[in-house]
Each structure stands twice: as structure tokens, then as C-alpha cells.
Amino acid sequence: TEKMLGPLFPQFNFDFLILLNGGMVKVGSRYIFSAPIPLSVLYDVLERASAAGAETKQYSDAGICYAVELTGAKDGFALPERAQCCVFDNGTVHITASGVTKAKALRIVCNHYGAALDDVVAFGDGYNDIDMLEASGKAVAMGGSPEAVCRAADMTTLSVAENGIHIFKSAQKFMGCFIENHGSAFVAKFHKMFHSGGAFYAEKTFKSPAGNGKPGNRKSG
């Protein structure tokens, strides 16, 4: 949600925000896309969750629900047909309005700016990122992502905790040509890089999802 991202705003000047699993797109101070879960569908989801003994968390904006996270279903959760559902390995289910995905939101952003999806670099670490990764021109899976997420990407970087996006962007800046020519297999050495005011040294190998030094095997989106 935008509230959860609030602490990041002073550090980054975001041109746009894709929020609530793709249920809302904001450009500047203006919302250009909004697709909340219909009340009838929301009530259906909550009833099914209650019957399955599951816990639910609603993600809302201005009192309107855009996404539901369901965890701990004890007796199995019957996925509603009138909603977009994404099931994680641990049984967590993310639910949005029918047809709402991060890939769709990304297309809306590209249409707004007149940009091509082929020019987009997308990072993801969860099952709800797979469609976005497959749609983007260059897809990067975060370290520690599930195998299915890595298969959807062209290459992998380090984990979020290891500053994976920063490391990738730095490697691309200084070794862009090498990265483009060698796909997912490259070695990037960085010295005296600074993070949170302290210097650190990093020598990391970025591998393909299969770990075989070849470009990722994702299908073109």
C-alpha cells in the first residue's frame, strides 16, 4: 500500500506507483487505474476463508478493499472463480479483482508514458511477480526467489537483504555491455561501494536460474 511505502518517499522520487498487487496505479498525485474487489466477491472470499479456518488481511485504500491475503487455511480453501488468485508455496493466497495483475498494471504505466514493455527492467521475488517478469523486456529475480520465479526471469541477482537491486544496477552501469552479451552468467567485482554510510566490498557471481551460466529459460511474454 502507499502507506507502507511512505518511509521510502523521502529517499526516492518515484514517477509512478503500482500498488495493491496491481489493483491501483498512481502517476504523480493522480490515480490512473483503480480496480477494487467487488463487494460481492469480497464477501464470498471472506466466507470461504472463514469456512476453511483461515486468517485474512485486507489491503485497502480510503476504506475500499483492493487485495486480500489469506493464510493458515486448515481445511482447504476453494478459490473463488470471480477473483484473481495467486497461491504461494506456504499456502498463502493473494486475491485481487478478476484480471488484476502486476503485468496489467505495468502495461497501463507503459501506455501512459508511451513506453515499450521491451524497455522495462522488472525485479520480482514472489509468485505474484511472475506475470510481470514474463511481460517485461528484462526480468531479474531476487536471490532466494522460488524456482518458478527464477524460471520466469532472464537472470538473478542477490537477495533483498543483500542489496540485490543496487548491486544489479551498479553492475549494469559499469559492465552493461558485458552483461548484455553474456546473458545471465557474469561476475561483477565491486570495491569501496557505499551503503548506509559505510564502505563494503562485494564479489558476487550472478547466475542463470538454472545455475548453468546460460541465459534464463523464461518464455517470452
N, C-alpha and C positions, 0 to 999 in steps of 0.2 A: 504494500500500500504506500501511498505518498507520505503518510505519517511516519511509517517505518524508515523510509529513505531520507527523512528530514535532516538527520545529522550529517548526511553527505553533501547536502546542497552548498554549504559554505566552501567546500573543497573542490567541487566540480560544477562547471557551468553547463548543465545538461541542456541540449537543444530540444529534446523530447523525452518523454517517459512512456514506457509500456508497462502498465500496472495490472495487478489482479489477474495474473495468468493470461493477459491479452484482452481482458474484459474492458479495459479503458486505455485510451491513448491521449496523451496531453502534449501539445506543442506550445511552448511558452506558457502563457497563462490560459490558453484556450483548449478545451477538450474537443478533439475532432472525431472521436469514436467512443461510444458508450453502449455496452450490452450487458445489463444486469440479468441475473437469473429470474425468470418469470416467477411470480409468487406461487402459482400452482405447482410448478416444478420444484421450487424450494420446499414447499410443504411436503411434497411427495418424498424428496430426499431425506428430510428430517424424520418422517415417519418410518421410512425404510431403515435409517440409521438406528432409530430407537428400537425397532424390532430386532435388529442384529446386535444390540448391546454395544453399539459403537459410540465413540465420543465425536462431537463435531465442533468445528471452529469456523465461524463465518467471517469473511473478509468483506467489509462494507465501506461505502463512501456516502456521506450525508444520509446515513440510515438505510441505504439501499444495498442489498447483498449482491456481490458480483462473483464470489467464489466461496466454496465450502471445502474444508479439509476434514476428512473423515479418518479416524484411527481406531484401532482396537476392536474391530468387528469380531464378535465371538462366534456367531452362528452363520457367518457368511453374509455378504451384502449384495443384494440384487441390484445391479447397475441400472439406473433409470434410462429408458430409451430416448427421452426428450432432453437429454443433457450431454455435454461433452465431459467424458470421464478419462482420467489418467491414473493408472494403478501402478504403484511403486512396489519394489521387491519386498519391503517390510509390511505390505498390506495397506499402507496409507493410500487413500483415494483423493485426488483433487477433482473437483467438479465445477464446471462453469456452464454458462448458457450454451445451447446447442450451436456448434460451428465456431465457437470462440476458442482460438488458439493463439499462441505467440507468433506463429508463422503468418496468420491472417493479420494480426496487428502490425507486424513488420512490413507486410505489403502495403498496408494503409499508410504507414510512415513514408515508405519509398514513393508511393503515388503522390503524397503531399509535397515532397521535395523534388519530384521529377527525377528520382534516382533509380538505378537499376539494382535488382537483388544481387546480381553478379558482382557488384561493387561492395557488398556488405560483408564485414567480418563479424561473425557471431560467436559468442562464448556460451557454453552451457555445461551443466553438471547433473541434470535430472531428466527423468523420462518426459516431463512436460516441456523440455527444451528440444526434443528430437526433431519435431516438425520444423522448428525454426532453424536448426542446424542444417537440415536437408534442403531448406529453401534458400539459404544464403550462399553467396559466392565462395566464401571461405569459412569453414566451420572448424572451431577449435574446442576440443573437450578439455575440461579442467581435470587435473590429476586426481585420481581416486574416483572418477565417474564410473557408473555401471558400464558393463561391456557393451550393452545396446547403445548407450550414448556415444561411446568411443567409436563404434562402427558407423555411426551417423556422421562422424567428423572426418575432416581431412587430416588432422593431426592433433596431438595432445600437448598440453603444457603442464606446468606444475599445479599443485592444488591451490585453493583459495588462500589457505593459511601460509603458503609459501610464495605468495605474491605472483601467482601464475600469469595473470593478465599483464602485469607490469613487466615481468620477465619476457613474455612473448613479444610485447610491443617494443621493448628495448632491442631484442634480438632482430626483430623485423626492421627496425630503424637502421641498425648498424650492419646487418647481414641480410638485408632484404633480397638481394639478387640470389644469394646462395640458397636462402630458404625457398624462393620461388622455383629454383631449378632442381632442388633436391627433395621437394615434397615434404614428407613428414620426418625424414631422418636427417638430423643435423645436430652438431654440437656447438653450443654457444658458450663462450667464456666471457665473463664479466668481472671486472676488477674495480674496486673502490666505488661501487654503486651505493647510493644513499637511500635509506628508507627510515622514516620516522626520526630523522636527525642523526642516525648512526650509520657508519660505513659497514658494509658486509661484503664478503666475497662469495661468488657463486660460480660453479662449473657444473652445468647440467646438460643432460642429453635428452632431447625431445624425440620421442619415438612415435612411430605409427601406432594406431590402435592395436594392430596385431603384433607390434613389437618386432617387426621383421625388417625395419628400415625402408619399407616401401610406402608409397602414398596410401592414405586411408581408402577403405573399400566401400565408402558410402555410395548409395545410389544418388544420381543427380536429381535435384528436386524440381 
